[in-house]
């Protein structure tokens, strides 16, 4: 039987959590995420509890000094955690501010007045993308509302079919004889070609090969160049397909993509401090600024972040416009997803060791240097600590090593209140986007290659090739990513084995007389859950292109002189789903679709209340449909915030190994 003193301590600690939970429930009634004072107070509370937790960890939970395995394990884990906490504190400070420039853009549309409309060169850099990927980007760029523009396709793959397609569409095609400098070198070669033209552009927009601009992309971004000190305007990246974690867990309609927190919340906060940075695609840069700094830098494989630093070093500002003005293709496979993240990490570490690093002699402001340090802390500590949190409990179960020497009541009081406050703060700031377990899974799944890239980049910054993130391709079958899954499966096996041994034999259960075993038990059970979900996320489900209409719309189906008024509930480049009257298999007719026109259609399959139609589009109609899917203003694909009930339902369905109906 547990002693009364122990129970009273547990009760007092639990009461702290209950009180904090009560505050969390009423906080949304008063909290305004757009008011910097509210943000500052909320994050200050989180920082105070984080500092309280760190002090407790440093003074009460570490093994005593001495050359023992307990000390080595205990102190090394705390060291990793302390650096990760430092990164959190830096992130908290950044998020105390937020800048929204939409009103500024509204007020300065057409700021050039009666002068000539600024000339904009739209650069689409490509290497090995398929026609279907490039088609929508080129069609979207040609259809931009801005009148004085030129679209240039920069083909580092030297493909004749792409040259012929560009010629047919009246788009300028540029290729070079070699691929030096990768994407940055490709863009710089195009800038040299533009410099040799009789008339140079005033601004240069950059689009990745898989990013389609919305009609207002140029007009909205140009509005912020009314300030002559602005050298670059960055906009968010939205994705019309689910990222691998969303898709493989079946949560693409209830949980936002992994990049939403950064683009919707971190970048506006960075802009509040004047340290927003270029993310490559979906950005526009002033021509004179590019001329002054000599084009894109090639010292890092993340030339976009370094471009921002070069601009800031020369006195130019980078600003952020938080509006959905482009949408693109997220990496569809886990290997591509991890390759991309590892490249970002490696490139950031190269920047840290470059002439524009945080401790190098330059004209960068203190806040610019802090910007790089903050990113370094994120990439070098977040993922390595996530790995450590899996490995260190195994030392307890197999070697009787004291990793965290703490009482359960203290863990609830110090760690519990700190962790709950972090969740309260971040979810009030991000509208529920930070979900326990899922947040851990998204970090854990890339932790090994990212941690490796962090240390490689710091120790050996030069000599690493640019690896292109593959997009498109056949995704029609189930693929188990065994190489990615194997370390997590091994860790899960060892964790379950250690837990079983600890339950079965006191020989493997250190501190059995106290409540320290309860702490490690909870830690272990949480790791088992995270590892299980991570392993499921490594099983890639089939994909197919899907464009669901925002809402059902009325369409006419004309066949044999009869016009049927139906509801269209889904639409892709090849098919349409209609309801209202059952149509027989093989029936042909014309489907009249808004903004597309009259399309030849054949009944591909009968359904209980309608049919699925196979569409035969002309090239003009296909282009119109591409624009309808991807180029509309004031729309953003995907999920903007977590839908809790739907998320729980989707996860339970996937964890039961049922394929998701979406």
C-alpha positions as CSV (number, residue, x, y, z in Angstrom):
1,X,0.0,0.0,0.0
2,X,1.3,3.5,-0.9
3,X,2.2,5.7,2.0
4,X,-0.2,8.7,2.7
5,X,2.7,11.2,2.2
6,X,3.3,9.8,-1.2
7,X,-0.3,10.0,-2.2
8,X,-0.6,13.6,-0.9
9,X,2.4,14.6,-3.0
10,X,0.9,13.0,-6.1
11,X,-2.3,14.8,-5.3
12,X,-0.7,18.2,-5.0
13,X,1.2,17.7,-8.2
14,X,-1.9,16.6,-10.0
15,X,-3.8,19.6,-8.7
16,X,-1.2,21.8,-10.5
17,X,-2.0,20.1,-13.8
18,X,-5.7,20.4,-13.2
19,X,-5.4,24.1,-12.5
20,X,-3.3,24.7,-15.6
21,X,-5.8,22.6,-17.6
22,X,-8.6,24.9,-16.4
23,X,-6.6,27.9,-17.5
24,X,-6.1,26.3,-20.9
25,X,-9.9,25.8,-21.3
26,X,-10.8,29.5,-20.7
27,X,-7.7,31.0,-22.3
28,X,-9.2,31.0,-25.9
29,X,-12.0,33.3,-24.7
30,X,-9.4,36.1,-24.0
31,X,-6.4,35.3,-26.1
32,X,-5.8,37.1,-29.4
33,X,-3.0,35.6,-31.4
34,X,-2.6,38.7,-33.5
35,X,-1.8,40.9,-30.4
36,X,1.9,40.8,-29.7
37,X,1.4,41.5,-26.0
38,X,-0.9,38.5,-25.6
39,X,1.7,36.4,-27.4
40,X,4.5,37.7,-25.2
41,X,2.7,37.0,-21.9
42,X,1.7,33.5,-22.9
43,X,5.2,32.5,-24.1
44,X,6.8,34.2,-21.1
45,X,4.7,31.8,-18.9
46,X,5.9,28.9,-20.9
47,X,9.5,30.1,-20.7
48,X,9.3,30.4,-16.9
49,X,8.0,26.9,-16.5
50,X,10.7,25.6,-18.9
51,X,13.4,27.4,-16.8
52,X,11.8,25.9,-13.6
53,X,11.9,22.5,-15.2
54,X,15.5,22.9,-16.3
55,X,16.6,24.0,-12.8
56,X,14.9,21.0,-11.3
57,X,16.6,18.7,-13.8
58,X,20.0,20.2,-13.1
59,X,19.8,20.2,-9.3
60,X,17.7,17.2,-8.4
61,X,17.6,14.5,-11.1
62,X,21.2,13.9,-12.1
63,X,23.5,11.1,-10.9
64,X,26.2,12.2,-8.4
65,X,29.6,13.2,-9.9
66,X,32.0,10.3,-10.4
67,X,33.3,8.2,-13.2
68,X,30.2,5.9,-13.4
69,X,27.9,4.8,-16.1
70,X,25.1,6.4,-14.2
71,X,26.8,9.8,-14.4
72,X,27.7,9.5,-18.0
73,X,24.2,8.6,-19.1
74,X,22.4,11.0,-16.8
75,X,24.6,14.0,-17.5
76,X,24.8,13.4,-21.3
77,X,21.0,13.2,-21.6
78,X,20.6,16.4,-19.6
79,X,23.2,18.0,-21.9
80,X,21.2,17.2,-25.0
81,X,17.9,18.2,-23.3
82,X,19.4,21.5,-22.1
83,X,20.6,22.5,-25.6
84,X,17.1,21.5,-27.0
85,X,15.5,23.7,-24.3
86,X,17.8,26.6,-25.4
87,X,16.5,26.1,-28.9
88,X,12.9,26.1,-27.6
89,X,13.6,29.4,-25.7
90,X,14.9,31.0,-28.9
91,X,11.8,29.8,-30.8
92,X,9.5,31.2,-28.1
93,X,11.2,34.6,-28.3
94,X,10.7,34.6,-32.1
95,X,7.1,33.8,-31.8
96,X,6.3,36.6,-29.4
97,X,5.8,38.8,-32.5
98,X,3.8,38.4,-35.7
99,X,3.5,40.5,-38.8
100,X,0.5,40.3,-41.3
101,X,1.2,42.3,-44.5
102,X,-2.1,41.7,-46.3
103,X,-3.4,45.2,-45.5
104,X,-0.1,46.7,-46.7
105,X,-0.5,44.7,-50.0
106,X,-4.1,45.9,-50.3
107,X,-3.0,49.6,-49.8
108,X,-0.2,49.5,-52.3
109,X,-1.5,47.5,-55.3
110,X,-0.3,49.3,-58.5
111,X,2.0,51.6,-56.5
112,X,3.8,52.5,-59.7
113,X,0.8,54.5,-60.8
114,X,0.9,55.9,-64.4
115,X,4.5,54.7,-64.9
116,X,5.2,51.6,-67.0
117,X,4.0,48.4,-65.4
118,X,7.0,46.6,-63.9
119,X,8.5,43.9,-66.1
120,X,8.6,40.5,-64.3
121,X,10.7,37.4,-65.4
122,X,9.2,34.2,-64.1
123,X,11.8,31.5,-63.8
124,X,10.8,27.8,-63.7
125,X,13.9,25.7,-62.8
126,X,13.6,22.1,-63.8
127,X,15.9,19.0,-64.0
128,X,14.0,15.7,-64.3
129,X,10.3,16.3,-63.7
130,X,7.7,14.6,-65.7
131,X,5.5,16.4,-68.3
132,X,2.4,16.2,-66.0
133,X,4.4,18.0,-63.3
134,X,5.7,20.7,-65.5
135,X,2.6,21.2,-67.6
136,X,0.5,22.7,-64.8
137,X,3.3,25.0,-63.6
138,X,4.0,26.4,-67.1
139,X,0.2,26.8,-67.9
140,X,-0.3,28.6,-64.5
141,X,2.7,30.9,-65.0
142,X,1.4,31.9,-68.5
143,X,-2.0,32.7,-67.1
144,X,-0.8,35.1,-64.4
145,X,-2.9,38.3,-64.2
146,X,0.2,40.5,-64.5
147,X,0.4,41.9,-68.0
148,X,4.2,42.7,-68.4
149,X,5.7,39.3,-67.8
150,X,7.9,36.7,-69.5
151,X,8.0,33.0,-68.5
152,X,11.3,31.2,-68.8
153,X,11.8,27.5,-68.4
154,X,15.3,26.6,-67.2
155,X,16.0,23.1,-68.3
156,X,19.0,21.4,-66.7
157,X,17.8,18.1,-68.1
158,X,18.3,19.2,-71.7
159,X,15.1,17.6,-72.9
160,X,14.0,18.2,-76.5
161,X,10.4,17.4,-75.8
162,X,10.3,20.2,-73.2
163,X,11.9,22.6,-75.7
164,X,9.2,21.8,-78.2
165,X,6.4,22.1,-75.7
166,X,7.7,25.6,-74.6
167,X,7.9,26.7,-78.2
168,X,4.3,25.6,-78.8
169,X,3.1,27.6,-75.8
170,X,5.3,30.7,-76.6
171,X,7.4,30.3,-73.5
172,X,11.1,31.1,-73.5
173,X,13.3,28.0,-73.1
174,X,16.9,28.0,-71.7
175,X,19.3,25.2,-71.3
176,X,23.0,25.1,-70.5
177,X,25.7,22.6,-71.4
178,X,26.5,21.5,-67.8
179,X,24.9,21.5,-64.4
180,X,27.5,23.4,-62.3
181,X,26.0,24.9,-59.2
182,X,22.8,22.8,-59.5
183,X,19.6,24.9,-59.1
184,X,21.4,28.1,-58.0
185,X,23.8,27.7,-61.0
186,X,20.8,27.1,-63.3
187,X,19.0,30.3,-62.1
188,X,22.3,32.3,-62.3
189,X,22.7,31.2,-65.9
190,X,19.2,32.5,-66.7
191,X,20.0,35.8,-64.9
192,X,23.0,36.2,-67.2
193,X,20.8,35.6,-70.2
194,X,18.3,38.2,-68.9
195,X,21.2,40.7,-68.3
196,X,22.2,40.3,-72.0
197,X,18.6,41.2,-73.2
198,X,17.9,44.7,-74.6
199,X,15.5,45.3,-71.7
200,X,16.1,43.7,-68.3
201,X,13.3,42.8,-65.9
202,X,12.4,44.9,-62.9
203,X,11.7,41.8,-60.8
204,X,12.4,38.1,-60.9
205,X,10.0,35.5,-59.7
206,X,11.2,31.9,-59.0
207,X,8.9,28.8,-59.1
208,X,10.0,25.3,-58.6
209,X,8.9,23.0,-61.4
210,X,6.0,21.6,-59.4
211,X,4.6,24.9,-58.0
212,X,1.6,26.5,-59.7
213,X,1.1,30.2,-59.2
214,X,-2.4,31.6,-58.4
215,X,-3.6,34.3,-60.7
216,X,-2.7,37.1,-58.3
217,X,0.8,35.9,-57.3
218,X,2.6,38.7,-59.1
219,X,0.2,41.6,-58.4
220,X,0.1,40.8,-54.6
221,X,3.8,40.3,-54.1
222,X,4.7,43.4,-56.2
223,X,2.6,45.5,-53.9
224,X,5.1,45.1,-51.1
225,X,7.9,46.4,-53.3
226,X,6.5,49.9,-52.8
227,X,9.2,50.1,-50.1
228,X,12.4,50.7,-52.0
229,X,14.4,48.8,-49.3
230,X,12.6,45.6,-49.9
231,X,14.8,43.2,-51.9
232,X,12.7,40.0,-51.7
233,X,9.1,39.0,-51.0
234,X,8.5,35.4,-49.9
235,X,5.1,33.7,-49.9
236,X,4.0,30.5,-48.2
237,X,4.1,27.1,-49.9
238,X,0.8,25.1,-50.0
239,X,0.5,21.6,-51.2
240,X,-2.3,20.0,-53.2
241,X,-1.3,16.5,-52.2
242,X,-0.7,14.9,-48.8
243,X,2.8,14.6,-47.5
244,X,4.0,11.0,-46.7
245,X,3.1,11.2,-43.0
246,X,-0.4,12.5,-43.6
247,X,-1.0,10.0,-46.4
248,X,0.5,6.9,-44.7
249,X,-1.4,7.5,-41.5
250,X,-4.6,8.3,-43.4
251,X,-5.0,11.8,-41.8
252,X,-4.8,14.1,-44.8
253,X,-8.3,15.5,-44.2
254,X,-8.0,16.0,-40.5
255,X,-4.4,17.1,-39.8
256,X,-2.3,19.8,-41.6
257,X,0.8,19.0,-43.6
258,X,4.1,19.2,-41.8
259,X,5.1,22.5,-43.3
260,X,2.0,24.4,-42.2
261,X,3.3,25.3,-38.8
262,X,6.4,26.9,-40.4
263,X,4.7,28.8,-43.2
264,X,1.6,29.9,-41.2
265,X,3.1,30.7,-37.9
266,X,7.0,30.7,-37.8
267,X,7.5,32.8,-40.9
268,X,5.0,35.6,-39.9
269,X,6.7,35.7,-36.5
270,X,10.1,35.9,-38.1
271,X,8.8,38.7,-40.3
272,X,7.8,40.5,-37.1
273,X,11.5,40.6,-36.2
274,X,12.6,41.4,-39.7
275,X,14.3,38.0,-40.2
276,X,11.9,36.2,-42.5
277,X,13.9,34.2,-45.1
278,X,13.6,33.1,-48.7
279,X,12.4,29.5,-49.2
280,X,13.3,29.4,-52.9
281,X,10.1,28.8,-54.8
282,X,7.1,31.2,-54.6
283,X,9.4,34.2,-54.1
284,X,10.0,37.5,-56.0
285,X,13.2,39.4,-55.9
286,X,14.1,42.9,-57.1
287,X,16.4,42.8,-60.2
288,X,18.7,45.6,-58.9
289,X,19.2,43.7,-55.6
290,X,20.2,40.5,-57.5
291,X,22.6,42.5,-59.6
292,X,24.2,44.1,-56.5
293,X,24.9,40.7,-54.8
294,X,25.9,38.9,-58.0
295,X,23.0,36.5,-58.3
296,X,22.2,33.5,-56.1
297,X,24.9,32.2,-53.8
298,X,26.4,28.8,-54.4
299,X,28.3,28.2,-51.1
300,X,25.4,26.3,-49.7
301,X,22.9,23.7,-51.2
302,X,20.2,25.8,-49.5
303,X,20.8,28.8,-51.6
304,X,17.5,30.4,-50.7
305,X,18.3,31.0,-47.0
306,X,21.8,32.2,-48.0
307,X,20.2,34.5,-50.6
308,X,18.4,36.2,-47.7
309,X,21.6,36.7,-45.8
310,X,23.4,38.1,-48.8
311,X,20.6,40.6,-49.3
312,X,20.5,41.6,-45.6
313,X,24.3,41.9,-45.7
314,X,23.9,44.5,-48.5
315,X,21.1,46.4,-46.7
316,X,18.1,44.8,-48.5
317,X,15.0,43.6,-46.6
318,X,13.3,40.2,-47.0
319,X,9.5,40.4,-46.1
320,X,6.8,37.7,-45.9
321,X,3.3,37.9,-47.4
322,X,1.1,35.2,-45.7
323,X,-1.3,34.6,-48.5
324,X,-2.0,31.4,-50.5
325,X,-0.5,32.5,-53.8
326,X,1.1,29.3,-55.0
327,X,0.5,25.6,-54.5
328,X,2.8,22.7,-55.3
329,X,3.6,19.0,-55.0
330,X,4.8,17.7,-51.6
331,X,7.3,14.8,-51.7
332,X,5.1,11.8,-52.1
333,X,7.5,9.1,-50.8
334,X,9.3,8.9,-47.5
335,X,12.7,8.6,-49.1
336,X,12.2,11.8,-51.0
337,X,10.7,13.5,-47.9
338,X,13.8,12.6,-45.8
339,X,16.2,13.5,-48.6
340,X,14.7,17.0,-48.8
341,X,14.8,17.6,-45.0
342,X,18.4,16.3,-44.7
343,X,19.4,18.6,-47.6
344,X,17.8,21.6,-45.7
345,X,19.7,20.7,-42.6
346,X,23.0,20.2,-44.4
347,X,22.6,23.5,-46.3
348,X,21.9,25.4,-43.1
349,X,25.1,24.0,-41.5
350,X,27.1,25.0,-44.5
351,X,25.7,28.5,-44.1
352,X,26.8,28.5,-40.4
353,X,30.3,27.7,-41.5
354,X,30.3,30.2,-44.4
355,X,31.4,33.8,-44.7
356,X,27.8,34.8,-43.6
357,X,27.8,32.5,-40.6
358,X,26.6,33.9,-37.2
359,X,30.2,34.5,-36.0
360,X,31.8,35.6,-39.2
361,X,32.8,39.1,-40.0
362,X,30.1,40.7,-42.0
363,X,27.5,43.5,-42.1
364,X,24.7,41.3,-40.8
365,X,22.7,42.6,-37.9
366,X,22.6,40.8,-34.5
367,X,19.1,39.6,-35.3
368,X,20.2,38.2,-38.6
369,X,22.9,36.2,-36.8
370,X,20.4,35.1,-34.2
371,X,18.2,33.9,-37.1
372,X,21.0,31.5,-38.2
373,X,21.7,30.4,-34.7
374,X,18.0,29.6,-34.1
375,X,17.9,27.5,-37.2
376,X,21.1,25.7,-36.2
377,X,19.7,24.9,-32.8
378,X,16.5,23.5,-34.4
379,X,18.3,21.2,-36.8
380,X,21.1,20.1,-34.5
381,X,19.1,19.5,-31.3
382,X,15.5,18.7,-32.0
383,X,16.0,15.5,-33.9
384,X,19.1,14.2,-31.9
385,X,17.2,14.6,-28.6
386,X,14.2,12.7,-30.1
387,X,16.5,9.8,-30.7
388,X,18.0,10.1,-27.3
389,X,14.5,9.9,-25.7
390,X,14.1,6.5,-27.3
391,X,17.5,5.0,-26.4
392,X,18.2,6.2,-22.9
393,X,15.3,4.2,-21.2
394,X,16.9,1.0,-22.6
395,X,19.9,1.7,-20.3
396,X,17.6,1.5,-17.4
397,X,15.9,-1.8,-18.4
398,X,19.0,-3.6,-19.5
399,X,21.9,-2.1,-17.4
400,X,20.1,-0.7,-14.3
401,X,21.5,2.7,-15.2
402,X,19.8,5.7,-13.5
403,X,19.0,8.1,-16.3
404,X,16.6,10.4,-14.5
405,X,16.6,10.0,-10.7
406,X,13.2,11.5,-9.9
407,X,10.1,10.9,-7.9
408,X,6.8,10.6,-9.7
409,X,5.2,13.6,-7.9
410,X,8.1,15.8,-8.9
411,X,7.9,14.6,-12.6
412,X,4.2,15.6,-12.6
413,X,4.9,18.9,-10.9
414,X,7.9,20.0,-13.0
415,X,7.8,18.2,-16.3
416,X,4.0,17.8,-16.4
417,X,3.2,21.5,-15.9
418,X,6.0,22.5,-18.3
419,X,4.9,20.1,-21.1
420,X,1.2,21.0,-20.7
421,X,2.1,24.8,-20.8
422,X,4.1,24.3,-24.0
423,X,1.1,22.5,-25.6
424,X,-1.3,25.2,-24.4
425,X,1.0,28.0,-25.7
426,X,1.8,26.5,-29.1
427,X,-1.8,25.4,-29.8
428,X,-3.2,28.7,-28.9
429,X,-0.7,30.3,-31.3
430,X,-1.2,27.8,-34.1
431,X,-4.9,27.0,-33.7
432,X,-4.4,23.4,-32.5
433,X,-1.6,22.4,-34.9
434,X,0.8,20.7,-32.4
435,X,-0.5,17.3,-31.5
436,X,1.4,15.0,-29.1
437,X,2.6,11.7,-30.6
438,X,2.0,13.0,-34.2
439,X,4.5,15.8,-33.6
440,X,7.0,13.3,-32.2
441,X,6.4,10.9,-35.1
442,X,7.1,13.7,-37.7
443,X,10.4,14.5,-35.9
444,X,11.4,10.9,-35.3
445,X,10.9,9.6,-38.8
446,X,13.6,11.9,-40.1
447,X,15.8,12.0,-37.0
448,X,18.5,9.7,-38.2
449,X,19.4,11.3,-41.6
450,X,18.8,14.8,-40.3
451,X,21.1,14.2,-37.2
452,X,23.7,12.8,-39.5
453,X,23.4,15.7,-41.9
454,X,23.8,18.2,-39.0
455,X,27.1,16.8,-37.8
456,X,28.4,16.2,-41.3
457,X,27.6,19.8,-42.3
458,X,29.3,21.2,-39.2
459,X,32.4,19.1,-39.5
460,X,32.7,19.0,-43.3
461,X,30.7,21.7,-44.9
462,X,32.0,21.5,-48.4
463,X,31.9,18.9,-51.2
464,X,28.3,17.8,-50.9
465,X,26.3,17.4,-54.1
466,X,22.8,18.9,-54.5
467,X,20.3,16.0,-54.4
468,X,17.0,16.7,-56.3
469,X,13.8,15.8,-54.6
470,X,12.0,13.5,-56.9
471,X,8.3,14.3,-57.6
472,X,5.7,12.4,-59.5
473,X,6.1,8.8,-60.6
474,X,4.1,5.7,-60.1
475,X,2.7,5.4,-56.6
476,X,0.0,2.8,-57.3
477,X,1.2,0.0,-54.9
478,X,1.9,-0.5,-51.2
479,X,5.6,0.1,-50.5
480,X,7.2,-0.9,-47.2
481,X,10.3,1.3,-46.6
482,X,12.3,-1.3,-44.8
483,X,15.5,0.6,-44.5
484,X,13.7,3.5,-42.9
485,X,11.5,1.2,-40.7
486,X,14.3,-1.2,-39.5
487,X,15.9,1.1,-36.8
488,X,12.5,1.9,-35.3
489,X,11.4,-1.8,-35.4
490,X,14.7,-2.7,-33.7
491,X,14.2,0.0,-31.0
492,X,10.6,-1.2,-30.5
493,X,11.7,-4.8,-30.0
494,X,14.4,-3.8,-27.5
495,X,11.9,-1.5,-25.6
496,X,9.3,-4.3,-25.4
497,X,12.0,-6.8,-24.4
498,X,13.3,-4.5,-21.7
499,X,9.8,-3.8,-20.4
500,X,9.1,-7.5,-20.3
501,X,12.3,-8.3,-18.4
502,X,11.7,-5.5,-16.0
503,X,8.2,-6.9,-15.2
504,X,9.4,-10.5,-15.0
505,X,12.6,-10.1,-13.0
506,X,13.8,-7.7,-10.3
507,X,17.3,-8.1,-11.7
508,X,16.4,-5.7,-14.5
509,X,14.3,-3.3,-12.4
510,X,16.4,-0.6,-10.8
511,X,14.9,1.5,-8.0
512,X,12.1,-1.0,-7.5
513,X,11.5,0.1,-4.0
514,X,10.5,3.6,-4.9
515,X,8.4,5.3,-7.5
516,X,11.2,5.9,-10.0
517,X,10.2,2.8,-11.8
518,X,6.8,4.4,-12.5
519,X,8.5,7.3,-14.2
520,X,10.5,5.1,-16.5
521,X,7.5,2.9,-17.1
522,X,5.4,5.8,-18.4
523,X,8.3,7.0,-20.5
524,X,8.7,3.5,-22.0
525,X,5.0,3.1,-22.7
526,X,4.9,6.4,-24.5
527,X,7.9,5.4,-26.6
528,X,6.2,2.2,-27.6
529,X,3.2,4.1,-28.8
530,X,5.3,6.6,-30.8
531,X,7.4,3.9,-32.3
532,X,4.3,1.9,-33.3
533,X,2.8,4.9,-35.1
534,X,6.2,5.7,-36.7
535,X,6.5,2.1,-38.1
536,X,3.0,2.4,-39.6
537,X,4.0,5.7,-41.2
538,X,6.8,3.8,-42.9
539,X,4.2,1.7,-44.9
540,X,3.4,3.8,-47.9
541,X,-0.1,3.4,-49.2
542,X,-1.1,3.7,-52.9
543,X,-1.7,7.2,-54.2
544,X,-3.8,8.5,-57.1
545,X,-4.4,12.0,-58.3
546,X,-7.5,13.4,-56.7
547,X,-9.1,16.8,-56.9
548,X,-12.3,17.0,-54.9
549,X,-14.6,20.0,-55.6
550,X,-14.9,22.4,-52.7
551,X,-18.6,21.7,-52.8
552,X,-21.0,19.9,-55.1
553,X,-21.9,21.9,-58.1
554,X,-24.6,21.7,-60.8
555,X,-23.6,20.4,-64.2
556,X,-25.5,19.5,-67.4
557,X,-25.0,16.1,-69.0
558,X,-26.2,16.1,-72.6
559,X,-26.8,12.8,-74.4
560,X,-29.1,11.8,-77.3
561,X,-30.7,15.2,-77.3
562,X,-31.6,15.0,-73.6
563,X,-30.2,17.5,-71.1
564,X,-29.9,16.1,-67.5
565,X,-29.3,18.4,-64.6
566,X,-26.9,16.6,-62.2
567,X,-24.7,17.2,-59.2
568,X,-20.9,16.8,-59.8
569,X,-19.2,15.8,-56.5
570,X,-15.7,15.2,-57.6
571,X,-13.5,16.0,-60.6
572,X,-10.0,15.0,-61.7
573,X,-8.1,15.6,-65.0
574,X,-9.6,12.3,-66.3
575,X,-12.8,11.6,-64.5
576,X,-15.9,13.2,-62.9
577,X,-18.3,11.7,-60.4
578,X,-22.0,12.8,-60.9
579,X,-25.1,12.1,-58.9
580,X,-28.8,12.6,-59.5
581,X,-29.6,9.9,-62.1
582,X,-28.1,6.5,-62.7
583,X,-26.4,6.4,-66.1
584,X,-25.8,3.1,-67.9
585,X,-22.2,1.8,-68.5
586,X,-20.8,3.0,-71.9
587,X,-23.3,5.8,-72.4
588,X,-21.7,8.8,-74.1
589,X,-22.5,12.5,-74.0
590,X,-21.2,15.9,-73.2
591,X,-20.6,17.2,-69.7
592,X,-20.8,21.0,-69.4
593,X,-18.3,22.1,-66.7
594,X,-18.0,25.7,-65.5
595,X,-14.8,27.5,-66.6
596,X,-13.9,24.5,-68.8
597,X,-16.7,24.1,-71.3
598,X,-18.5,21.2,-73.0
599,X,-16.3,18.0,-72.5
600,X,-16.8,14.7,-74.2
601,X,-17.7,12.1,-71.6
602,X,-18.3,8.4,-71.4
603,X,-19.8,6.4,-68.4
604,X,-16.9,4.5,-66.9
605,X,-18.8,2.9,-64.0
606,X,-22.3,2.9,-62.7
607,X,-23.0,4.0,-59.1
608,X,-26.0,3.7,-56.8
609,X,-27.1,7.3,-57.5
610,X,-25.2,8.3,-60.6
611,X,-22.0,7.4,-62.5
612,X,-18.3,7.9,-62.8
613,X,-17.5,9.5,-66.2
614,X,-14.3,9.3,-68.2
615,X,-13.5,12.7,-69.7
616,X,-11.9,13.4,-73.1
617,X,-10.4,16.8,-72.9
618,X,-9.0,19.0,-75.6
619,X,-5.7,20.7,-74.9
620,X,-7.5,24.0,-74.2
621,X,-10.0,22.3,-71.9
622,X,-7.2,20.5,-70.1
623,X,-5.3,23.8,-69.5
624,X,-8.6,25.4,-68.2
625,X,-9.1,22.5,-65.8
626,X,-5.5,22.7,-64.6
627,X,-6.1,26.4,-63.8
628,X,-9.4,25.7,-62.1
629,X,-7.7,23.1,-59.8
630,X,-4.6,25.2,-58.9
631,X,-4.7,28.8,-59.9
632,X,-7.8,30.3,-58.2
633,X,-7.1,33.3,-55.9
634,X,-8.0,33.2,-52.1
635,X,-7.9,29.4,-52.0
636,X,-5.5,27.1,-50.3
637,X,-5.5,23.3,-50.7
638,X,-5.3,20.9,-47.8
639,X,-6.2,21.3,-44.1
640,X,-5.4,24.6,-42.3
641,X,-5.9,23.4,-38.8
642,X,-6.4,20.2,-36.8
643,X,-9.9,18.7,-36.7
644,X,-9.6,16.8,-33.4
645,X,-12.6,14.4,-33.6
646,X,-11.9,13.5,-37.3
647,X,-8.2,13.1,-36.5
648,X,-8.9,10.6,-33.7
649,X,-11.2,8.7,-36.0
650,X,-8.8,8.6,-38.8
651,X,-5.9,7.5,-36.6
652,X,-7.9,4.7,-35.0
653,X,-8.9,3.4,-38.4
654,X,-5.3,3.4,-39.7
655,X,-3.9,1.9,-36.5
656,X,-6.3,-1.0,-37.0
657,X,-4.6,-1.5,-40.4
658,X,-7.7,-0.6,-42.4
659,X,-7.0,1.4,-45.5
660,X,-8.2,5.0,-45.3
661,X,-11.3,5.7,-47.5
662,X,-9.8,9.0,-48.6
